[in-house]
Protein backbone atom coordinates (compact mmCIF):
# COMPACT_ATOMS: atom_id res chain seq x y z
CA UNK A 1 0.00 0.00 0.00
CA UNK A 2 2.82 2.32 0.67
CA UNK A 3 4.04 1.86 -2.86
CA UNK A 4 0.58 2.68 -4.25
CA UNK A 5 0.45 5.80 -2.16
CA UNK A 6 3.74 6.95 -3.71
CA UNK A 7 2.67 6.23 -7.33
CA UNK A 8 -0.56 8.20 -7.31
CA UNK A 9 1.01 11.58 -6.49
CA UNK A 10 3.61 10.99 -9.23
CA UNK A 11 0.90 10.36 -11.83
CA UNK A 12 -0.99 13.44 -10.72
CA UNK A 13 2.15 15.58 -11.01
CA UNK A 14 2.90 14.24 -14.54
CA UNK A 15 -0.64 14.96 -15.74
CA UNK A 16 -0.47 18.49 -14.35
CA UNK A 17 2.83 19.16 -16.12
CA UNK A 18 1.41 17.89 -19.43
CA UNK A 19 -1.61 20.20 -19.17
CA UNK A 20 0.62 23.20 -18.41
CA UNK A 21 2.79 22.48 -21.47
CA UNK A 22 -0.29 22.13 -23.72
CA UNK A 23 -1.70 25.46 -22.46
CA UNK A 24 1.63 27.15 -23.16
CA UNK A 25 1.63 25.90 -26.76
CA UNK A 26 -1.91 27.20 -27.33
CA UNK A 27 -1.16 30.67 -25.98
CA UNK A 28 2.26 31.27 -27.58
CA UNK A 29 1.98 32.16 -31.36
CA UNK A 30 4.24 30.27 -33.73
CA UNK A 31 7.29 32.12 -35.00
CA UNK A 32 7.04 33.27 -38.67
CA UNK A 33 10.08 33.07 -40.89
CA UNK A 34 10.71 36.03 -43.16
CA UNK A 35 9.40 35.50 -46.67
CA UNK A 36 12.00 34.98 -49.34
CA UNK A 37 9.58 35.69 -52.25
CA UNK A 38 10.59 38.74 -54.30
CA UNK A 39 8.40 41.81 -53.94
CA UNK A 40 6.73 43.12 -57.09
CA UNK A 41 6.72 46.89 -57.43
CA UNK A 42 3.75 48.19 -59.40
CA UNK A 43 4.16 51.45 -61.24
CA UNK A 44 1.50 54.02 -60.44
CA UNK A 45 2.31 56.13 -63.47
CA UNK A 46 -0.54 56.43 -65.97
CA UNK A 47 1.40 58.33 -68.61
CA UNK A 48 1.64 56.62 -72.01
CA UNK A 49 4.26 56.97 -74.65
CA UNK A 50 3.00 59.26 -77.44
CA UNK A 51 2.38 57.31 -80.60
CA UNK A 52 2.99 58.45 -84.16
CA UNK A 53 0.53 60.94 -85.61
CA UNK A 54 -2.22 59.60 -87.88
CA UNK A 55 -1.71 59.69 -91.61
CA UNK A 56 -4.36 61.06 -93.91
CA UNK A 57 -5.22 57.45 -94.85
CA UNK A 58 -6.16 56.77 -91.21
CA UNK A 59 -8.33 59.87 -90.80
CA UNK A 60 -11.67 60.75 -92.34
CA UNK A 61 -12.20 62.23 -95.79
CA UNK A 62 -12.13 65.98 -96.21
CA UNK A 63 -13.73 68.80 -98.17
CA UNK A 64 -11.17 70.73 -100.25
CA UNK A 65 -11.28 74.23 -101.68
CA UNK A 66 -8.84 74.80 -104.56
CA UNK A 67 -7.89 78.11 -106.15
CA UNK A 68 -5.85 78.08 -109.35
CA UNK A 69 -4.49 80.92 -111.43
CA UNK A 70 -2.21 80.75 -114.45
CA UNK A 71 -1.12 81.94 -117.85
CA UNK A 72 -2.01 80.02 -121.00
CA UNK A 73 0.14 79.63 -124.12
CA UNK A 74 -1.78 79.02 -127.38
CA UNK A 75 -1.40 75.93 -129.57
CA UNK A 76 -2.92 75.20 -132.99
CA UNK A 77 -5.47 77.65 -134.41
CA UNK A 78 -5.36 79.84 -131.32
CA UNK A 79 -1.91 81.08 -132.33
CA UNK A 80 -3.46 82.92 -135.30
CA UNK A 81 -5.32 85.38 -133.06
CA UNK A 82 -3.91 85.07 -129.52
CA UNK A 83 -0.59 85.45 -127.76
CA UNK A 84 -1.72 84.26 -124.37
CA UNK A 85 -4.57 83.91 -121.88
CA UNK A 86 -4.90 84.75 -118.23
CA UNK A 87 -7.15 82.36 -116.31
CA UNK A 88 -8.38 81.68 -112.80
CA UNK A 89 -10.77 79.08 -111.45
CA UNK A 90 -12.03 77.75 -108.16
CA UNK A 91 -13.02 74.17 -107.29
CA UNK A 92 -14.83 72.60 -104.35
CA UNK A 93 -14.71 68.85 -103.92
CA UNK A 94 -14.58 65.91 -101.54
CA UNK A 95 -11.46 63.81 -101.09
CA UNK A 96 -11.73 60.27 -99.75
CA UNK A 97 -9.25 58.59 -97.41
CA UNK A 98 -7.72 56.82 -100.43
CA UNK A 99 -6.77 60.17 -102.00
CA UNK A 100 -9.40 60.18 -104.77
CA UNK A 101 -11.49 63.30 -105.17
CA UNK A 102 -14.39 64.70 -107.18
CA UNK A 103 -15.71 68.24 -107.34
CA UNK A 104 -17.20 71.08 -109.32
CA UNK A 105 -15.31 73.99 -110.86
CA UNK A 106 -16.01 77.48 -112.13
CA UNK A 107 -13.62 79.85 -113.84
CA UNK A 108 -12.98 82.83 -116.04
CA UNK A 109 -10.30 83.69 -118.58
CA UNK A 110 -9.38 86.71 -120.66
CA UNK A 111 -7.58 86.65 -124.00
CA UNK A 112 -4.41 88.55 -124.84
CA UNK A 113 -5.15 88.90 -128.55
CA UNK A 114 -2.69 89.37 -131.38
CA UNK A 115 -5.44 91.04 -133.44
CA UNK A 116 -5.74 94.76 -132.78
CA UNK A 117 -8.73 95.62 -130.62
CA UNK A 118 -9.89 91.99 -130.16
CA UNK A 119 -11.20 91.04 -126.75
CA UNK A 120 -12.35 87.67 -125.50
CA UNK A 121 -13.87 86.73 -122.16
CA UNK A 122 -14.73 83.13 -121.30
CA UNK A 123 -16.74 81.65 -118.44
CA UNK A 124 -16.65 77.93 -117.78
CA UNK A 125 -18.29 75.45 -115.42
CA UNK A 126 -17.36 71.83 -115.05
CA UNK A 127 -16.27 68.85 -112.97
CA UNK A 128 -12.89 67.60 -111.77
CA UNK A 129 -11.67 64.12 -110.84
CA UNK A 130 -8.39 64.03 -108.98
CA UNK A 131 -5.94 61.92 -107.03
CA UNK A 132 -3.41 62.65 -104.27
CA UNK A 133 -1.20 60.03 -102.58
CA UNK A 134 -2.90 59.32 -99.21
CA UNK A 135 0.29 59.79 -97.15
CA UNK A 136 1.16 63.03 -95.46
CA UNK A 137 4.36 64.75 -96.44
CA UNK A 138 5.94 68.14 -96.92
CA UNK A 139 5.36 67.88 -100.69
CA UNK A 140 2.14 66.38 -102.05
CA UNK A 141 1.87 65.68 -105.80
CA UNK A 142 -1.55 65.57 -107.44
CA UNK A 143 -3.19 64.93 -110.79
CA UNK A 144 -6.63 65.90 -112.06
CA UNK A 145 -8.80 65.29 -115.12
CA UNK A 146 -11.52 67.80 -115.87
CA UNK A 147 -14.40 68.58 -118.20
CA UNK A 148 -15.94 72.04 -118.63
CA UNK A 149 -18.67 73.74 -120.63
CA UNK A 150 -17.64 77.20 -121.77
CA UNK A 151 -19.40 80.34 -122.94
CA UNK A 152 -17.21 82.92 -124.61
CA UNK A 153 -17.63 86.36 -126.11
CA UNK A 154 -15.32 87.72 -128.82
CA UNK A 155 -15.63 91.39 -129.67
CA UNK A 156 -13.98 94.17 -131.63
CA UNK A 157 -15.14 97.61 -132.70
CA UNK A 158 -16.78 96.27 -135.89
CA UNK A 159 -18.03 92.84 -134.77
CA UNK A 160 -19.05 90.63 -131.82
CA UNK A 161 -19.54 86.90 -131.50
CA UNK A 162 -20.90 84.57 -128.84
CA UNK A 163 -19.88 80.90 -128.85
CA UNK A 164 -20.36 77.83 -126.68
CA UNK A 165 -18.73 74.44 -126.51
CA UNK A 166 -16.91 71.84 -124.42
CA UNK A 167 -13.40 72.00 -123.05
CA UNK A 168 -12.12 68.44 -122.79
CA UNK A 169 -9.79 66.99 -121.83
CA UNK A 170 -8.32 69.25 -119.16
CA UNK A 171 -5.32 67.49 -117.64
CA UNK A 172 -3.57 69.07 -114.66
CA UNK A 173 -0.37 67.99 -112.89
CA UNK A 174 0.99 69.71 -109.82
CA UNK A 175 2.63 69.52 -106.43
CA UNK A 176 1.85 71.43 -103.26
CA UNK A 177 3.98 72.32 -100.27
CA UNK A 178 1.99 71.83 -97.06
CA UNK A 179 2.39 75.12 -95.20
CA UNK A 180 0.02 73.86 -92.47
CA UNK A 181 -2.03 70.72 -91.93
CA UNK A 182 -4.97 72.32 -93.72
CA UNK A 183 -3.30 74.41 -96.45
CA UNK A 184 -0.96 73.84 -99.38
CA UNK A 185 0.46 75.89 -102.25
CA UNK A 186 2.56 75.02 -105.27
CA UNK A 187 2.99 75.08 -109.06
CA UNK A 188 0.97 73.21 -111.67
CA UNK A 189 0.89 72.68 -115.42
CA UNK A 190 -2.18 71.89 -117.52
CA UNK A 191 -3.24 70.97 -121.03
CA UNK A 192 -6.68 72.01 -122.26
CA UNK A 193 -8.41 71.34 -125.58
CA UNK A 194 -11.35 73.51 -126.60
CA UNK A 195 -14.06 73.17 -129.21
CA UNK A 196 -16.75 75.81 -129.66
CA UNK A 197 -19.39 76.85 -132.14
CA UNK A 198 -20.69 80.39 -132.72
CA UNK A 199 -24.31 80.87 -131.70
CA UNK A 200 -24.59 84.54 -132.67
CA UNK A 201 -22.45 86.85 -134.79
CA UNK A 202 -22.90 90.56 -135.43
CA UNK A 203 -20.89 92.74 -137.78
CA UNK A 204 -17.97 91.70 -139.97
CA UNK A 205 -16.18 88.65 -138.65
CA UNK A 206 -12.38 88.71 -139.03
CA UNK A 207 -10.97 86.17 -141.49
CA UNK A 208 -9.18 84.29 -138.71
CA UNK A 209 -12.54 83.58 -137.01
CA UNK A 210 -14.72 82.69 -140.01
CA UNK A 211 -14.81 78.90 -139.47
CA UNK A 212 -18.10 77.65 -138.01
CA UNK A 213 -16.44 75.25 -135.54
CA UNK A 214 -13.22 76.31 -133.90
CA UNK A 215 -10.72 74.11 -132.12
CA UNK A 216 -7.72 75.24 -130.16
CA UNK A 217 -5.46 73.99 -127.39
CA UNK A 218 -3.58 75.60 -124.54
CA UNK A 219 -0.69 74.89 -122.22
CA UNK A 220 -1.26 76.56 -118.86
CA UNK A 221 1.40 77.23 -116.21
CA UNK A 222 0.33 78.54 -112.84
CA UNK A 223 0.01 78.39 -109.08
CA UNK A 224 -2.56 76.43 -107.09
CA UNK A 225 -3.55 76.69 -103.44
CA UNK A 226 -5.80 74.34 -101.46
CA UNK A 227 -7.55 74.56 -98.11
CA UNK A 228 -9.12 71.76 -96.12
CA UNK A 229 -12.60 72.85 -94.99
CA UNK A 230 -12.99 69.87 -92.67
CA UNK A 231 -10.65 68.17 -90.17
C-alpha angles and dihedrals in degrees: 000000000000090000091052090051090055095048098053096060089048092054091048091051092049092050091049092051091050092052092049091052092049091050090050092053092050094050100042112076117228117257114254119219117223113263116251094197113118116251117240115221113209118207114233093196114117096186115120129206110259111250127216117285118261119264121229088256089062096048131069126277119272142215112241131202114200127191119190131181128174152142121258127215115207125241129186119353093358090072090068093067108013138059097186148331133230113213141177131179140171128214134192119194148145122252120202126217089260091061097253117130142184129189150143126263139200128185151159134215136186126207125234096209128205090205113086113256095001117141129183129184122183131191120192138183126189152125133276131206115194146170134208125178105259095230123096118240143146090261121040119189119205141182130199138186118203144183124199139179112219137200116194137181123206117190143171133165093273102034146022132195136188120202138175134194148125128290107209140184104026108178119186129186123183150140130222132205110222104232090176135357090270103036138058137173134187149124128293140183126208142186119209130182119199134195122180140165127210114247097180133015128184127185128359113335115218115248092246090061101042098104114104095223118037127197127188139156135214140200110211126197119187154120127280130195128189134194128194109228093190133044 
